[in-house]
Amino acid sequence: MASIRIVLADDHRVVRSGLRLLLGGEEGIEVVAEVGDVDATLRAVLGHKPDVLVLDLNMPGTMTSLEALPVVRERSPGTATVVLTMQEDPEYARRALRGGALGYVLKEAADSELVEAVTRAARGESYLNPSLGVMLATTPETPSGPPDGLSSREVEVLRLIALGHTNTEIGEQLFLSVRTVETHRSHVQQKLSRTTRAELVGYALEHGLLGPA
């Protein structure tokens, strides 16, 4: 039987090393690439066409990991994605599964669950952390998607603008160039028809974007 070929995507080198040891020690599993941001993830998936992508939700890039999920599904339909994250909020799991992920594993349970999740995903089967599955079943779904057609990244930029951060500071926090931040800011202003910081702050307050991160 052919090995399950895997791309590991996590922005922490130490985490990737641990995952490589965990997965590489299993018979029938081969790690073909490691990457540390969303853009490199898409390049690796297109280049290697792996059986499974193990994807961290919180990585730098020109799009978020959640936004990359449908791109992976479209450009490499033979690749199954297993999300590996610290995010226990069931809404993140809903969005990941809706975006095309087959597995959702919490990092704290990686030692005991990741190999099974990867193996199932390679067979086209789903895997969900058991405790998170209970939460999904008992937690009402919240309205999906950012308001007024904003992308997830644009919402992040808007929130930081409203909190008083400069374009340079926003770029540092989101691992983006200043030019990319300026582009996102321009798109936000166009979509909302609001140009001043005061107007953007007002919008963010109206839509609850300044609550706890």
Backbone as a printed PyTorch tensor [residue, N CA C, xyz], in Angstrom:
tensor([[[  0.8460,  -1.1980,   0.0000],
         [  0.0000,   0.0000,   0.0000],
         [  0.8820,   1.2500,   0.0000]],

        [[  0.5340,   2.2370,  -0.8350],
         [  1.3310,   3.4550,  -0.9280],
         [  1.2320,   4.2580,   0.3660]],

        [[  2.3110,   4.9830,   0.6680],
         [  2.3250,   5.8090,   1.8720],
         [  1.3740,   6.9900,   1.7280]],

        [[  0.8740,   7.4590,   2.8680],
         [  0.0770,   8.6870,   2.9020],
         [  1.0550,   9.8490,   2.8860]],

        [[  0.9990,  10.6720,   1.8470],
         [  1.9310,  11.7860,   1.6830],
         [  1.3330,  13.0420,   2.3100]],

        [[  2.1250,  13.6910,   3.1780],
         [  1.6010,  14.7880,   3.9920],
         [  2.4310,  16.0570,   3.8250]],

        [[  1.7430,  17.1980,   3.7740],
         [  2.3750,  18.5140,   3.9090],
         [  2.0030,  19.0570,   5.2880]],

        [[  3.0100,  19.4830,   6.0590],
         [  2.7990,  20.0710,   7.3810],
         [  2.8450,  21.5870,   7.2770]],

        [[  1.8170,  22.2630,   7.7720],
         [  1.7680,  23.7250,   7.7080],
         [  1.5280,  24.2950,   9.1020]],

        [[  2.5760,  24.8810,   9.6730],
         [  2.4870,  25.5270,  10.9880],
         [  3.5980,  26.5610,  11.0530]],

        [[  3.3070,  27.7330,  11.6230],
         [  4.3110,  28.7930,  11.6070],
         [  5.3390,  28.6770,  12.7260]],

        [[  5.2740,  27.6200,  13.5230],
         [  6.2750,  27.4060,  14.5700],
         [  7.1400,  26.1980,  14.2080]],

        [[  8.4310,  26.4490,  14.0150],
         [  9.3520,  25.3950,  13.5870],
         [  9.3840,  24.2350,  14.5930]],

        [[  9.3420,  24.5660,  15.8850],
         [  9.3940,  23.5200,  16.9110],
         [  8.1710,  22.6090,  16.8060]],

        [[  7.0150,  23.2130,  16.5570],
         [  5.7880,  22.4170,  16.4020],
         [  5.9070,  21.5050,  15.1850]],

        [[  6.4070,  22.0580,  14.0790],
         [  6.5600,  21.2420,  12.8640],
         [  7.5030,  20.0680,  13.1060]],

        [[  8.5870,  20.3210,  13.8370],
         [  9.5420,  19.2460,  14.1200],
         [  8.8820,  18.1350,  14.9270]],

        [[  8.0810,  18.5350,  15.9160],
         [  7.3790,  17.5440,  16.7240],
         [  6.3750,  16.7490,  15.9090]],

        [[  5.6670,  17.4370,  15.0180],
         [  4.6870,  16.7540,  14.1700],
         [  5.3710,  15.7950,  13.2040]],

        [[  6.5240,  16.2140,  12.6820],
         [  7.2600,  15.3350,  11.7640],
         [  7.6920,  14.0580,  12.4830]],

        [[  8.1570,  14.2060,  13.7240],
         [  8.5530,  13.0280,  14.4970],
         [  7.3530,  12.1260,  14.7740]],

        [[  6.2250,  12.7570,  15.1260],
         [  5.0190,  11.9910,  15.4450],
         [  4.5100,  11.2230,  14.2300]],

        [[  4.3790,  11.9300,  13.1080],
         [  3.8050,  11.3080,  11.9160],
         [  4.8190,  10.4400,  11.1790]],

        [[  6.0680,  10.9340,  11.1130],
         [  7.0930,  10.1870,  10.3890],
         [  7.4360,   8.8610,  11.0380]],

        [[  7.1230,   8.7350,  12.3260],
         [  7.3920,   7.4830,  13.0200],
         [  6.3500,   6.4160,  12.7620]],

        [[  5.2800,   6.7920,  12.0710],
         [  4.2110,   5.8390,  11.7640],
         [  4.4640,   5.1770,  10.4130]],

        [[  4.3260,   3.8770,  10.3750],
         [  4.4850,   3.1660,   9.1100],
         [  3.3780,   3.5750,   8.1460]],

        [[  3.7570,   3.8440,   6.9120],
         [  2.7620,   4.1970,   5.9040],
         [  2.4510,   5.6730,   5.8270]],

        [[  3.2170,   6.5160,   6.5450],
         [  3.0220,   7.9630,   6.4820],
         [  4.3480,   8.6210,   6.1140]],

        [[  4.3150,   9.5230,   5.1430],
         [  5.5210,  10.2190,   4.6860],
         [  5.2650,  11.7220,   4.6510]],

        [[  6.0860,  12.4920,   5.3680],
         [  5.9990,  13.9530,   5.3290],
         [  6.8450,  14.4390,   4.1550]],

        [[  6.1990,  15.0560,   3.1610],
         [  6.9140,  15.4590,   1.9440],
         [  7.3320,  16.9200,   1.9610]],

        [[  6.7300,  17.7340,   2.8510],
         [  7.1000,  19.1520,   2.9080],
         [  6.6290,  19.7610,   4.2190]],

        [[  7.3750,  20.7930,   4.6730],
         [  6.9920,  21.5900,   5.8340],
         [  6.9670,  23.0500,   5.4120]],

        [[  5.9540,  23.7920,   5.8410],
         [  5.8470,  25.2080,   5.4890],
         [  5.3700,  26.0000,   6.7030]],

        [[  5.6070,  27.3330,   6.6580],
         [  5.3120,  28.1490,   7.8250],
         [  4.3650,  29.3060,   7.5940]],

        [[  3.7700,  29.4160,   6.3970],
         [  2.7720,  30.4630,   6.1710],
         [  1.7670,  29.9810,   5.1280]],

        [[  0.6850,  30.7360,   4.9820],
         [ -0.4070,  30.2900,   4.1130],
         [  0.0130,  30.2600,   2.6460]],

        [[  0.7700,  31.2680,   2.2160],
         [  1.1780,  31.3170,   0.8080],
         [  2.0700,  30.1260,   0.4520]],

        [[  3.0160,  29.8140,   1.3400],
         [  3.8860,  28.6570,   1.1080],
         [  3.0860,  27.3590,   1.1510]],

        [[  2.0380,  27.3390,   1.9620],
         [  1.1710,  26.1590,   2.0340],
         [  0.5270,  25.8760,   0.6830]],

        [[ -0.0250,  26.9140,   0.0720],
         [ -0.6760,  26.7250,  -1.2280],
         [  0.3330,  26.2820,  -2.2830]],

        [[  1.5360,  26.8590,  -2.2420],
         [  2.5630,  26.4470,  -3.2070],
         [  2.9470,  24.9830,  -3.0020]],

        [[  3.0820,  24.5740,  -1.7400],
         [  3.4710,  23.1920,  -1.4460],
         [  2.3830,  22.2110,  -1.8680]],

        [[  1.1340,  22.5830,  -1.6290],
         [  0.0260,  21.7040,  -2.0190],
         [ -0.0200,  21.5490,  -3.5380]],

        [[  0.1390,  22.6540,  -4.2500],
         [  0.1100,  22.5860,  -5.7120],
         [  1.3160,  21.8290,  -6.2600]],

        [[  2.4610,  21.9770,  -5.5860],
         [  3.6730,  21.3260,  -6.0650],
         [  3.7350,  19.8430,  -5.7590]],

        [[  3.2490,  19.4530,  -4.5790],
         [  3.3670,  18.0540,  -4.1470],
         [  2.0830,  17.2450,  -4.3150]],

        [[  0.9340,  17.9300,  -4.3970],
         [ -0.3580,  17.2390,  -4.4570],
         [ -0.4270,  16.1470,  -3.3810]],

        [[ -0.2670,  16.5200,  -2.1120],
         [ -0.2350,  15.5060,  -1.0490],
         [ -1.6020,  14.8630,  -0.8460]],

        [[ -1.5890,  13.7280,  -0.1680],
         [ -2.8510,  13.0810,   0.1900],
         [ -3.5480,  13.8630,   1.3010]],

        [[ -2.7310,  14.3990,   2.2330],
         [ -3.2850,  15.1160,   3.3790],
         [ -2.4570,  16.3670,   3.6640]],

        [[ -3.1500,  17.4620,   3.9360],
         [ -2.5350,  18.6950,   4.4240],
         [ -2.9010,  18.8450,   5.8930]],

        [[ -1.8900,  18.9500,   6.7640],
         [ -2.1250,  19.2360,   8.1800],
         [ -1.9160,  20.7370,   8.3540]],

        [[ -2.9850,  21.4520,   8.6880],
         [ -3.0080,  22.9110,   8.5940],
         [ -3.2960,  23.5820,   9.9300]],

        [[ -2.3860,  24.4690,  10.3410],
         [ -2.6140,  25.3100,  11.5190],
         [ -3.5350,  26.4630,  11.1200]],

        [[ -4.4470,  26.8620,  12.0040],
         [ -5.3920,  27.9270,  11.6640],
         [ -4.7850,  29.3190,  11.7580]],

        [[ -3.7650,  29.4990,  12.5920],
         [ -3.2370,  30.8430,  12.8330],
         [ -1.8470,  30.9960,  12.2300]],

        [[ -1.8140,  31.2810,  10.9290],
         [ -0.5420,  31.4810,  10.2460],
         [ -0.5670,  32.7900,   9.4750]],

        [[  0.6040,  33.4150,   9.2990],
         [  0.6640,  34.6260,   8.4800],
         [  0.4520,  34.2970,   7.0090]],

        [[  0.0790,  35.3280,   6.2360],
         [ -0.1090,  35.1290,   4.8030],
         [ -1.0270,  36.1760,   4.2200]],

        [[ -1.1550,  36.1830,   2.9040],
         [ -2.0220,  37.1520,   2.2450],
         [ -3.4920,  36.7830,   2.3910]],

        [[ -3.7710,  35.5620,   2.8430],
         [ -5.1230,  35.1700,   3.2280],
         [ -5.0130,  34.3400,   4.4970]],

        [[ -6.1270,  34.1340,   5.1720],
         [ -6.1110,  33.3350,   6.3910],
         [ -6.1580,  31.8490,   6.0380]],

        [[ -5.8600,  31.0130,   7.0240],
         [ -5.9450,  29.5680,   6.8020],
         [ -7.3660,  29.1530,   6.4420]],

        [[ -8.3560,  29.7640,   7.1000],
         [ -9.7470,  29.4360,   6.7920],
         [-10.0890,  29.8030,   5.3510]],

        [[ -9.5790,  30.9420,   4.8970],
         [ -9.8330,  31.3530,   3.5120],
         [ -9.1240,  30.4420,   2.5180]],

        [[ -8.0210,  29.8280,   2.9560],
         [ -7.2570,  28.9550,   2.0560],
         [ -7.9170,  27.5910,   1.8570]],

        [[ -8.7740,  27.1850,   2.7890],
         [ -9.3660,  25.8430,   2.7090],
         [-10.0900,  25.5780,   1.3860]],

        [[-11.0100,  26.4430,   0.9610],
         [-11.6770,  26.1680,  -0.3200],
         [-10.7340,  26.2590,  -1.5120]],

        [[ -9.6550,  27.0400,  -1.3850],
         [ -8.6700,  27.1310,  -2.4650],
         [ -7.9540,  25.7910,  -2.6200]],

        [[ -7.5750,  25.1960,  -1.4920],
         [ -6.9340,  23.8750,  -1.5210],
         [ -7.8780,  22.8520,  -2.1450]],

        [[ -9.1260,  22.8910,  -1.7330],
         [-10.1080,  21.9220,  -2.2410],
         [-10.2960,  22.0640,  -3.7520]],

        [[-10.2730,  23.3190,  -4.2300],
         [-10.4900,  23.5650,  -5.6590],
         [ -9.2650,  23.1950,  -6.4910]],

        [[ -8.0750,  23.5820,  -6.0050],
         [ -6.8680,  23.4130,  -6.8150],
         [ -6.2220,  22.0400,  -6.6630]],

        [[ -6.5040,  21.3640,  -5.5530],
         [ -5.9530,  20.0250,  -5.3580],
         [ -7.0270,  19.1390,  -4.7350]],

        [[ -8.0320,  18.7740,  -5.5260],
         [ -9.1800,  18.0370,  -4.9830],
         [ -8.8230,  16.6920,  -4.3640]],

        [[ -7.6500,  16.1730,  -4.6900],
         [ -7.2310,  14.9010,  -4.1030],
         [ -6.5770,  15.0520,  -2.7430]],

        [[ -6.4460,  16.2990,  -2.2660],
         [ -5.8220,  16.5590,  -0.9710],
         [ -6.8890,  16.7770,   0.0980]],

        [[ -6.8410,  15.9730,   1.1450],
         [ -7.7390,  16.1520,   2.2900],
         [ -7.0280,  17.0130,   3.3290]],

        [[ -7.7670,  17.8780,   4.0020],
         [ -7.1580,  18.7670,   4.9910],
         [ -7.5960,  18.3990,   6.4020]],

        [[ -6.6010,  18.3000,   7.2900],
         [ -6.8520,  18.1250,   8.7190],
         [ -6.3630,  19.3850,   9.4190]],

        [[ -7.2660,  20.0990,  10.0620],
         [ -6.8970,  21.3000,  10.8060],
         [ -6.3590,  20.8850,  12.1720]],

        [[ -5.2030,  21.4450,  12.5330],
         [ -4.6000,  21.2000,  13.8440],
         [ -4.4310,  22.5550,  14.5100]],

        [[ -5.1230,  22.7850,  15.6180],
         [ -5.2010,  24.1340,  16.1610],
         [ -5.3990,  24.1320,  17.6730]],

        [[ -5.1900,  25.2990,  18.2770],
         [ -5.5070,  25.4880,  19.6890],
         [ -6.9060,  26.0660,  19.8630]],

        [[ -7.5820,  26.3850,  18.7500],
         [ -8.8970,  27.0140,  18.7990],
         [ -9.9690,  26.0070,  19.2130]],

        [[-10.4800,  26.1570,  20.4340],
         [-11.5230,  25.2570,  20.9280],
         [-12.9310,  25.7830,  20.6590]],

        [[-13.0290,  27.0040,  20.1460],
         [-14.3360,  27.5870,  19.8520],
         [-15.0140,  26.7660,  18.7540]],

        [[-16.1950,  26.2100,  19.0210],
         [-16.8530,  25.3720,  18.0030],
         [-17.1540,  26.1130,  16.7100]],

        [[-17.2460,  27.4450,  16.7670],
         [-17.5320,  28.1980,  15.5490],
         [-16.3770,  28.0830,  14.5540]],

        [[-15.1340,  28.0280,  15.0700],
         [-13.9860,  27.8320,  14.1780],
         [-14.0690,  26.4630,  13.5090]],

        [[-14.4700,  25.4610,  14.2800],
         [-14.6020,  24.1170,  13.7100],
         [-15.6730,  24.0990,  12.6270]],

        [[-16.7960,  24.7650,  12.8940],
         [-17.8570,  24.8340,  11.8850],
         [-17.3420,  25.4560,  10.5930]],

        [[-16.6340,  26.5740,  10.7410],
         [-16.1420,  27.2780,   9.5580],
         [-15.1050,  26.4450,   8.8080]],

        [[-14.2600,  25.7330,   9.5610],
         [-13.2410,  24.8970,   8.9180],
         [-13.8880,  23.7460,   8.1520]],

        [[-14.8420,  23.0830,   8.7740],
         [-15.5100,  21.9590,   8.1230],
         [-16.3300,  22.4400,   6.9310]],

        [[-16.9640,  23.5990,   7.0870],
         [-17.7300,  24.1670,   5.9780],
         [-16.8020,  24.5360,   4.8180]],

        [[-15.5820,  24.9550,   5.1560],
         [-14.6260,  25.3560,   4.1260],
         [-13.9900,  24.1910,   3.3910]],

        [[-14.1600,  22.9830,   3.9240],
         [-13.6410,  21.8230,   3.2160],
         [-12.7360,  20.9150,   4.0210]],

        [[-12.4420,  21.2610,   5.2840],
         [-11.5940,  20.3860,   6.1040],
         [-12.3310,  19.0850,   6.4200]],

        [[-11.5880,  17.9810,   6.4480],
         [-12.1770,  16.6940,   6.8280],
         [-11.9150,  16.3730,   8.2920]],

        [[-10.8570,  16.9650,   8.8430],
         [-10.5190,  16.6890,  10.2330],
         [-10.2740,  17.9650,  11.0110]],

        [[-10.5370,  17.9160,  12.3200],
         [-10.3030,  19.0620,  13.2000],
         [ -9.7820,  18.5080,  14.5170]],

        [[ -8.4900,  18.7510,  14.7840],
         [ -7.8200,  18.1930,  15.9570],
         [ -7.2300,  19.3220,  16.7880]],

        [[ -7.4240,  19.2660,  18.0980],
         [ -6.8190,  20.2530,  18.9810],
         [ -5.3660,  19.8660,  19.2410]],

        [[ -4.4840,  20.8780,  19.2820],
         [ -3.0590,  20.5880,  19.4490],
         [ -2.7750,  19.8290,  20.7410]],

        [[ -3.5580,  20.1040,  21.7730],
         [ -3.3230,  19.4260,  23.0490],
         [ -3.5830,  17.9260,  22.9500]],

        [[ -4.3280,  17.5150,  21.9140],
         [ -4.6510,  16.0940,  21.7430],
         [ -3.9280,  15.4800,  20.5480]],

        [[ -2.9580,  16.2010,  19.9880],
         [ -2.3010,  15.7340,  18.7640],
         [ -1.6530,  14.3610,  18.9390]],

        [[ -1.0050,  14.1390,  20.0800],
         [ -0.3050,  12.8680,  20.2960],
         [ -1.2360,  11.6690,  20.1630]],

        [[ -2.4730,  11.8300,  20.6200],
         [ -3.3900,  10.6910,  20.6390],
         [ -4.3710,  10.6700,  19.4700]],

        [[ -4.5360,  11.8100,  18.7730],
         [ -5.5940,  11.8800,  17.7600],
         [ -5.1230,  12.1520,  16.3330]],

        [[ -3.9490,  12.7750,  16.1690],
         [ -3.5810,  13.2490,  14.8330],
         [ -3.3810,  12.1110,  13.8360]],

        [[ -2.7120,  11.0480,  14.2500],
         [ -2.4680,   9.9380,  13.3200],
         [ -3.7920,   9.3580,  12.8310]],

        [[ -4.7380,   9.1700,  13.7490],
         [ -6.0450,   8.6400,  13.3460],
         [ -6.7590,   9.6030,  12.4050]],

        [[ -6.6930,  10.9010,  12.7140],
         [ -7.3540,  11.8980,  11.8690],
         [ -6.7630,  11.9000,  10.4620]],

        [[ -5.4380,  11.8310,  10.3730],
         [ -4.7650,  11.8170,   9.0690],
         [ -5.1330,  10.5560,   8.2890]],

        [[ -5.1340,   9.4280,   8.9670],
         [ -5.4570,   8.1560,   8.3110],
         [ -6.8870,   8.1610,   7.7800]],

        [[ -7.7990,   8.6750,   8.5950],
         [ -9.2020,   8.7460,   8.1540],
         [ -9.3520,   9.7050,   6.9770]],

        [[ -8.7050,  10.8650,   7.0830],
         [ -8.8220,  11.8620,   6.0170],
         [ -8.3090,  11.3090,   4.6940]],

        [[ -7.2250,  10.5430,   4.7550],
         [ -6.6670,   9.9570,   3.5340],
         [ -7.6500,   8.9880,   2.8790]],

        [[ -8.5600,   8.4320,   3.6870],
         [ -9.5920,   7.5280,   3.1500],
         [-10.8650,   8.2780,   2.7680]],

        [[-10.8390,   9.6090,   2.9560],
         [-12.0220,  10.3980,   2.6360],
         [-13.0310,  10.4570,   3.7590]],

        [[-12.5990,  10.0540,   4.9770],
         [-13.4880,  10.0620,   6.1330],
         [-13.1830,  11.2620,   7.0220]],

        [[-14.1610,  11.6950,   7.7880],
         [-13.9770,  12.8610,   8.6490],
         [-13.5360,  12.4460,  10.0490]],

        [[-12.9160,  13.4060,  10.7510],
         [-12.5400,  13.1860,  12.1490],
         [-12.6930,  14.5050,  12.8940]],

        [[-13.3740,  14.4540,  14.0260],
         [-13.5730,  15.6390,  14.8490],
         [-13.2280,  15.2990,  16.2890]],

        [[-12.4390,  16.1700,  16.9240],
         [-12.1160,  15.9810,  18.3350],
         [-13.4040,  15.6950,  19.1100]],

        [[-13.4570,  14.5970,  19.8730],
         [-14.7070,  14.1810,  20.5290],
         [-15.3440,  15.2570,  21.4070]],

        [[-14.5530,  15.9180,  22.2430],
         [-15.1290,  16.9330,  23.1240],
         [-15.6740,  18.1060,  22.3180]],

        [[-14.9940,  18.4250,  21.2280],
         [-15.4620,  19.5120,  20.3730],
         [-16.7410,  19.1100,  19.6510]],

        [[-16.8500,  17.8290,  19.3210],
         [-18.0670,  17.3410,  18.6820],
         [-19.2820,  17.5420,  19.5660]],

        [[-19.1070,  17.3050,  20.8650],
         [-20.2010,  17.5250,  21.8150],
         [-20.5750,  19.0030,  21.8540]],

        [[-19.5540,  19.8760,  21.8730],
         [-19.8110,  21.3140,  21.8990],
         [-20.5340,  21.7670,  20.6350]],

        [[-20.1470,  21.2070,  19.4900],
         [-20.8080,  21.5630,  18.2350],
         [-22.2820,  21.1820,  18.2690]],

        [[-22.5540,  20.0330,  18.8620],
         [-23.9280,  19.5360,  18.8970],
         [-24.8060,  20.3430,  19.8440]],

        [[-24.1870,  20.9790,  20.8390],
         [-24.9750,  21.6610,  21.8660],
         [-24.8920,  23.1830,  21.7960]],

        [[-24.0270,  23.7150,  20.9200],
         [-23.8650,  25.1670,  20.8110],
         [-24.5730,  25.6730,  19.5700]],

        [[-25.4990,  26.6240,  19.7110],
         [-26.1990,  27.1600,  18.5380],
         [-25.2150,  27.7970,  17.5700]],

        [[-25.5140,  27.6670,  16.2950],
         [-24.6500,  28.2600,  15.2750],
         [-24.8720,  29.7600,  15.2220]],

        [[-23.7680,  30.5030,  15.1450],
         [-23.8650,  31.9550,  15.0130],
         [-23.8660,  32.3100,  13.5390]],

        [[-24.3960,  33.4830,  13.1830],
         [-24.4010,  33.8810,  11.7730],
         [-22.9920,  33.8230,  11.1990]],

        [[-22.8510,  33.2280,  10.0120],
         [-21.5200,  33.0530,   9.4350],
         [-21.1530,  34.2150,   8.5340]],

        [[-19.8440,  34.4130,   8.4370],
         [-19.3430,  35.3980,   7.4920],
         [-19.2870,  36.7970,   8.0540]],

        [[-18.2640,  37.5650,   7.6800],
         [-18.1430,  38.9500,   8.1020],
         [-19.2440,  39.8040,   7.4820]],

        [[-19.5180,  40.9880,   8.0650],
         [-20.5880,  41.8420,   7.5520],
         [-20.2190,  42.5490,   6.2590]],

        [[-21.2460,  42.8870,   5.4770],
         [-21.1090,  43.7480,   4.2960],
         [-20.0610,  43.2870,   3.2960]],

        [[-19.8950,  41.9880,   3.1570],
         [-19.0060,  41.4750,   2.1290],
         [-17.5300,  41.6070,   2.4230]],

        [[-17.1740,  41.9630,   3.6460],
         [-15.7580,  42.0700,   3.9940],
         [-15.1530,  40.6770,   4.1410]],

        [[-13.9100,  40.5220,   3.7030],
         [-13.2100,  39.2640,   3.9290],
         [-12.7560,  39.2090,   5.3850]],

        [[-12.3640,  38.0250,   5.8350],
         [-11.8860,  37.8880,   7.2110],
         [-10.6800,  38.7870,   7.4570]],

        [[ -9.7860,  38.8670,   6.4700],
         [ -8.5970,  39.7100,   6.6180],
         [ -8.9850,  41.1830,   6.6920]],

        [[ -9.9690,  41.5900,   5.8870],
         [-10.4090,  42.9880,   5.9200],
         [-11.0300,  43.3400,   7.2640]],

        [[-11.7450,  42.3900,   7.8650],
         [-12.3080,  42.6240,   9.1960],
         [-11.1870,  42.8110,  10.2160]],

        [[-10.1320,  41.9920,  10.1070],
         [ -8.9910,  42.1370,  11.0180],
         [ -8.3590,  43.5160,  10.8800]],

        [[ -8.1600,  43.9500,   9.6330],
         [ -7.5610,  45.2620,   9.3850],
         [ -8.4660,  46.3670,   9.9140]],

        [[ -9.7660,  46.2630,   9.6460],
         [-10.7190,  47.2620,  10.1280],
         [-10.6780,  47.3640,  11.6460]],

        [[-10.6600,  46.2280,  12.3090],
         [-10.6540,  46.2230,  13.7720],
         [ -9.4140,  46.9340,  14.3180]],

        [[ -8.2600,  46.6580,  13.7170],
         [ -7.0210,  47.2750,  14.1940],
         [ -6.9830,  48.7680,  13.8700]],

        [[ -7.5440,  49.1530,  12.7250],
         [ -7.6570,  50.5820,  12.4080],
         [ -8.4980,  51.2750,  13.4750]],

        [[ -9.6360,  50.6620,  13.7940],
         [-10.5500,  51.2590,  14.7700],
         [ -9.9280,  51.3400,  16.1610]],

        [[ -8.9920,  50.4330,  16.4390],
         [ -8.3140,  50.4510,  17.7360],
         [ -7.1580,  51.4480,  17.7640]],

        [[ -6.9460,  52.1440,  16.6350],
         [ -5.9610,  53.2180,  16.6120],
         [ -4.5880,  52.8490,  16.1020]],

        [[ -4.4320,  51.6590,  15.5390],
         [ -3.1180,  51.2390,  15.0540],
         [ -2.7990,  51.8740,  13.6980]],

        [[ -1.5310,  52.1570,  13.4730],
         [ -1.0870,  52.6700,  12.1790],
         [ -0.9710,  51.5170,  11.1870]],

        [[ -0.8380,  51.8660,   9.8950],
         [ -0.6720,  50.8220,   8.8790],
         [  0.5580,  49.9680,   9.1540]],

        [[  1.6320,  50.6120,   9.6100],
         [  2.8610,  49.8710,   9.9110],
         [  2.6310,  48.8850,  11.0500]],

        [[  1.9440,  49.3400,  12.1050],
         [  1.6650,  48.4640,  13.2470],
         [  0.7560,  47.3080,  12.8520]],

        [[ -0.2330,  47.6030,  11.9990],
         [ -1.1400,  46.5470,  11.5380],
         [ -0.3590,  45.5080,  10.7360]],

        [[  0.5360,  45.9860,   9.8730],
         [  1.3520,  45.0720,   9.0880],
         [  2.1930,  44.1610,   9.9600]],

        [[  2.7520,  44.7240,  11.0320],
         [  3.5820,  43.9270,  11.9360],
         [  2.7500,  42.8660,  12.6530]],

        [[  1.5350,  43.2320,  13.0560],
         [  0.6880,  42.2860,  13.7840],
         [  0.1680,  41.1700,  12.8910]],

        [[ -0.1300,  41.4990,  11.6290],
         [ -0.7350,  40.5180,  10.7230],
         [  0.2740,  39.9180,   9.7470]],

        [[  1.5560,  40.2830,   9.9060],
         [  2.6140,  39.7750,   9.0310],
         [  2.3500,  40.1540,   7.5700]],

        [[  1.9510,  41.4100,   7.3570],
         [  1.6720,  41.9080,   6.0160],
         [  2.5640,  43.1060,   5.7270]],

        [[  2.8080,  43.3790,   4.4500],
         [  3.5330,  44.5850,   4.0820],
         [  2.6110,  45.7890,   4.2590]],

        [[  3.2090,  46.9730,   4.4060],
         [  2.4100,  48.1910,   4.5520],
         [  1.5380,  48.3920,   3.3140]],

        [[  2.0890,  48.0850,   2.1490],
         [  1.3130,  48.2500,   0.9110],
         [  0.0800,  47.3430,   0.9090]],

        [[  0.2410,  46.1090,   1.3930],
         [ -0.9010,  45.1920,   1.4510],
         [ -1.9500,  45.7040,   2.4290]],

        [[ -1.4960,  46.2370,   3.5760],
         [ -2.4360,  46.8170,   4.5470],
         [ -3.1940,  47.9720,   3.9090]],

        [[ -2.4780,  48.8240,   3.1760],
         [ -3.1240,  49.9650,   2.5170],
         [ -4.1750,  49.4930,   1.5120]],

        [[ -3.8690,  48.3970,   0.8120],
         [ -4.8310,  47.8480,  -0.1500],
         [ -6.0810,  47.3480,   0.5630]],

        [[ -5.8830,  46.6010,   1.6650],
         [ -7.0330,  46.1190,   2.4370],
         [ -7.8520,  47.2960,   2.9710]],

        [[ -7.1540,  48.3190,   3.4570],
         [ -7.8440,  49.4900,   4.0090],
         [ -8.6940,  50.1640,   2.9300]],

        [[ -8.1270,  50.2890,   1.7370],
         [ -8.8620,  50.9000,   0.6300],
         [-10.1070,  50.0880,   0.2870]],

        [[ -9.9720,  48.7550,   0.2770],
         [-11.1250,  47.8980,  -0.0210],
         [-12.2140,  48.0580,   1.0400]],

        [[-11.7930,  48.1350,   2.3040],
         [-12.7550,  48.3200,   3.3970],
         [-13.5140,  49.6310,   3.2120]],

        [[-12.7810,  50.6950,   2.9260],
         [-13.4100,  52.0080,   2.7630],
         [-14.3860,  52.0080,   1.5920]],

        [[-14.0100,  51.3310,   0.5100],
         [-14.8900,  51.2790,  -0.6560],
         [-16.1520,  50.4730,  -0.3600]],

        [[-15.9840,  49.3120,   0.2810],
         [-17.1330,  48.4440,   0.5490],
         [-18.1080,  49.0750,   1.5430]],

        [[-17.5680,  49.8230,   2.5080],
         [-18.4140,  50.4040,   3.5510],
         [-18.8420,  51.8300,   3.2330]],

        [[-18.2480,  52.4100,   2.1890],
         [-18.5090,  53.8170,   1.8420],
         [-18.2350,  54.7280,   3.0370]],

        [[-17.1720,  54.4130,   3.7590],
         [-16.7440,  55.2150,   4.9080],
         [-15.2410,  55.4270,   4.7740]],

        [[-14.8170,  56.6770,   4.8500],
         [-13.4190,  56.9760,   4.5420],
         [-12.6020,  57.4320,   5.7410]],

        [[-13.2180,  58.0970,   6.7130],
         [-12.4360,  58.6140,   7.8370],
         [-12.3020,  57.5680,   8.9340]],

        [[-11.2790,  57.7510,   9.7750],
         [-11.0960,  56.8250,  10.8940],
         [-12.3170,  56.8500,  11.8180]],

        [[-12.8790,  58.0440,  12.0400],
         [-14.0440,  58.1560,  12.9240],
         [-15.2110,  57.3290,  12.3910]],

        [[-15.4150,  57.3680,  11.0700],
         [-16.5010,  56.5880,  10.4720],
         [-16.2380,  55.0900,  10.6120]],

        [[-14.9770,  54.7050,  10.4440],
         [-14.6310,  53.2860,  10.5690],
         [-14.7770,  52.8100,  12.0110]],

        [[-14.3940,  53.6710,  12.9640],
         [-14.5650,  53.3280,  14.3850],
         [-16.0510,  53.1500,  14.6890]],

        [[-16.8730,  54.0630,  14.1750],
         [-18.3130,  53.9670,  14.4000],
         [-18.8830,  52.6670,  13.8590]],

        [[-18.4440,  52.2830,  12.6630],
         [-18.9170,  51.0350,  12.0630],
         [-18.4910,  49.8390,  12.9160]],

        [[-17.2250,  49.8470,  13.3430],
         [-16.7090,  48.7330,  14.1460],
         [-17.4910,  48.5960,  15.4530]],

        [[-17.8290,  49.7170,  16.0630],
         [-18.6090,  49.6840,  17.3060],
         [-20.0160,  49.1430,  17.0480]],

        [[-20.6250,  49.5920,  15.9540],
         [-21.9860,  49.1570,  15.6230],
         [-22.0670,  47.6460,  15.4240]],

        [[-20.9870,  47.0690,  14.8980],
         [-21.0060,  45.6450,  14.5540],
         [-20.2490,  44.7800,  15.5570]],

        [[-19.9130,  45.3530,  16.6970],
         [-19.2950,  44.5640,  17.7630],
         [-17.9180,  44.0300,  17.4430]],

        [[-17.1630,  44.7650,  16.6210],
         [-15.8420,  44.2830,  16.2140],
         [-14.7440,  44.6490,  17.2070]],

        [[-15.0770,  45.4310,  18.2250],
         [-14.0540,  45.8670,  19.1740],
         [-14.1420,  45.1170,  20.4910]],

        [[-14.8780,  44.0030,  20.4900],
         [-14.9570,  43.1840,  21.6920],
         [-13.6830,  42.3940,  21.8710]],

        [[-13.6570,  41.4570,  22.8340],
         [-12.4600,  40.6570,  23.0850],
         [-12.0380,  39.9050,  21.8390]],

        [[-10.7130,  39.8440,  21.6070],
         [-10.2010,  39.1620,  20.4230],
         [-10.4100,  37.6650,  20.5620]]])
